Amino acid sequence: NVEPSLDAAFLDLGAGKNGFIHIDEVQHSKGGGARIEQVLKAGDEIIVQITKEAIKDKGPCVSTYLSLPGRYLVLMSATQIKGVSKRIEDQAIRKRLKSLLATFVPPEGFGFIVRTAGADRQDDEIHLVYEFLKHLWAEIDAKAKRVRAPASLYQEADVVVRTMREMAGGDVESIVIDQERL
């Protein structure tokens, strides 16, 4: 449902509550002052990412600006840039990482950002994450072409797996989890 008065739309996500998307969260080529009704119409199928989970009676907030985080890189749509986290301040490291990124060919319409955790990693470690994210997007894109909306195309790993991705490096010898269910 397109709601011009809100400059937003409610999307059937196939999970009970409709997702909410404001015009500012919709990638489009209509220019800066475009209204939601110029960009979306009832029946359109778009790929969105949940940016804020549903709370009580309200459905989740969604965006067409997609991002897939990897350990040292983030694959992001609508940013055909190849950048380095602003938190990496050392100019020599930034230069090395930008040089590495220049060798990467992201999927059409996407770009990469090197995360802070990538600052002290070897090029081959970052390259593995690059290959993984490209492969992951290819799988998501292929599924989007096979299934009919509404459908879930990708589910981020649970908090335990995400934490391990972020925290556990090659130097970790063991992980102790003090809850049986985890």
C-alpha positions in Angstrom: 0.0 0.0 0.0 1.5 3.3 -1.1 0.6 6.1 1.3 1.3 9.5 -0.3 0.3 11.4 2.9 3.2 9.6 4.7 5.5 9.6 1.7 5.9 6.0 2.5 4.6 2.5 1.7 3.6 -0.6 3.6 5.0 -3.8 2.1 3.7 -7.4 2.4 6.7 -9.2 3.7 4.8 -12.5 4.1 5.4 -12.6 7.8 2.2 -11.2 9.3 3.0 -7.5 9.9 3.7 -5.3 6.9 7.0 -3.6 6.6 7.2 0.2 6.5 9.4 2.0 4.0 9.8 5.8 3.7 10.8 7.4 0.4 14.3 8.2 1.9 14.9 4.4 2.2 14.0 3.6 -1.5 16.8 3.6 -4.1 15.5 5.2 -7.2 16.5 7.5 -10.1 13.6 10.0 -9.9 15.7 12.7 -8.3 15.8 14.3 -4.8 12.3 15.6 -4.5 10.5 12.5 -5.7 7.4 11.4 -3.9 6.7 7.8 -2.9 3.8 7.5 -5.5 6.3 8.4 -8.3 8.7 5.6 -7.2 6.5 2.7 -6.0 3.0 1.4 -6.9 0.9 -1.4 -5.6 2.0 -4.7 -6.9 5.7 -3.8 -7.3 8.2 -6.4 -6.2 11.3 -5.0 -4.6 14.1 -6.4 -2.5 14.3 -4.9 1.0 16.3 -5.4 4.1 14.9 -5.2 7.6 16.6 -2.3 9.4 14.5 -2.3 12.5 12.6 -5.2 13.9 8.8 -5.1 14.5 7.8 -3.7 17.9 4.4 -4.5 19.4 1.7 -3.5 16.9 4.2 -1.9 14.4 5.8 -3.8 11.6 9.4 -3.7 10.8 11.1 -0.8 9.1 12.8 -1.8 5.8 15.2 -0.3 3.2 16.2 -1.0 -0.3 19.7 0.0 0.6 21.2 -3.4 1.2 24.3 -4.4 3.1 25.9 -7.7 3.7 28.5 -7.7 6.5 31.5 -9.9 6.4 34.3 -10.2 8.9 36.5 -7.5 7.2 34.3 -6.1 4.5 30.7 -4.9 4.0 29.0 -5.3 0.6 26.7 -2.4 0.2 24.2 -1.5 -2.6 23.9 2.0 -4.0 27.5 2.8 -3.1 29.5 1.9 -6.1 32.5 3.0 -4.1 35.3 1.1 -2.6 36.1 2.6 0.7 37.8 2.2 4.0 36.3 2.7 7.4 36.8 6.2 8.8 38.0 4.7 12.0 41.1 3.4 10.2 43.2 6.6 10.4 46.7 5.4 9.5 47.3 6.7 6.0 49.6 3.9 5.0 47.1 1.3 6.0 44.3 3.2 4.2 46.4 3.4 1.1 47.2 -0.3 1.2 43.5 -1.2 1.7 42.3 1.1 -1.1 44.9 -0.4 -3.4 43.5 -3.9 -2.6 39.9 -2.7 -3.1 40.8 -1.4 -6.5 41.4 -5.0 -7.6 37.9 -6.1 -6.5 35.0 -6.2 -8.9 31.8 -5.9 -6.9 28.4 -7.1 -8.2 26.6 -4.6 -10.4 25.3 -1.7 -8.3 27.3 -2.6 -5.2 30.5 -1.5 -3.5 32.7 -2.5 -0.6 33.7 -0.9 2.6 36.7 -2.3 4.6 35.7 -2.6 8.2 37.9 -1.5 11.1 38.6 -5.2 11.8 40.3 -5.4 8.4 43.0 -2.9 9.2 45.6 -5.3 10.3 44.6 -8.3 8.2 46.5 -9.7 5.3 45.3 -9.1 1.8 44.5 -12.8 1.3 42.3 -12.8 4.4 40.3 -9.8 3.1 40.2 -11.4 -0.4 38.5 -14.5 1.0 35.8 -12.3 2.6 35.4 -10.5 -0.8 34.9 -13.9 -2.5 32.4 -15.0 0.1 30.3 -11.9 -0.1 30.2 -12.0 -3.9 29.1 -15.6 -3.7 26.5 -14.8 -1.0 25.0 -12.0 -3.1 24.9 -14.2 -6.2 22.9 -16.8 -4.2 20.5 -14.2 -2.9 20.1 -12.7 -6.4 19.4 -16.1 -7.9 16.8 -16.9 -5.3 15.1 -13.5 -5.9 14.7 -14.5 -9.6 13.4 -18.0 -8.7 10.8 -17.2 -6.0 7.7 -14.9 -6.0 7.3 -12.2 -3.5 6.8 -12.1 -0.6 9.7 -14.4 0.3 12.6 -14.3 2.6 15.8 -14.3 0.5 18.4 -14.4 3.3 18.4 -14.6 7.1 21.3 -13.2 9.0 23.0 -15.6 11.4 21.9 -15.6 15.0 23.7 -13.4 17.6 26.0 -16.3 18.6 27.2 -16.9 15.1 27.5 -13.2 14.4 29.6 -12.7 17.5 31.9 -15.5 16.6 32.3 -14.0 13.1 33.2 -10.6 14.6 35.4 -11.8 17.5 37.0 -15.2 16.8 40.0 -14.9 14.6 42.7 -17.4 13.4 44.5 -16.9 16.7 41.6 -18.3 18.8 42.3 -21.8 20.0 38.9 -22.5 21.7 35.6 -21.0 22.5 33.7 -21.7 25.7 30.0 -21.2 25.8 28.3 -21.5 29.2 24.8 -22.2 27.9 23.9 -25.7 26.7 21.3 -24.4 24.2 23.9 -22.2 22.4 
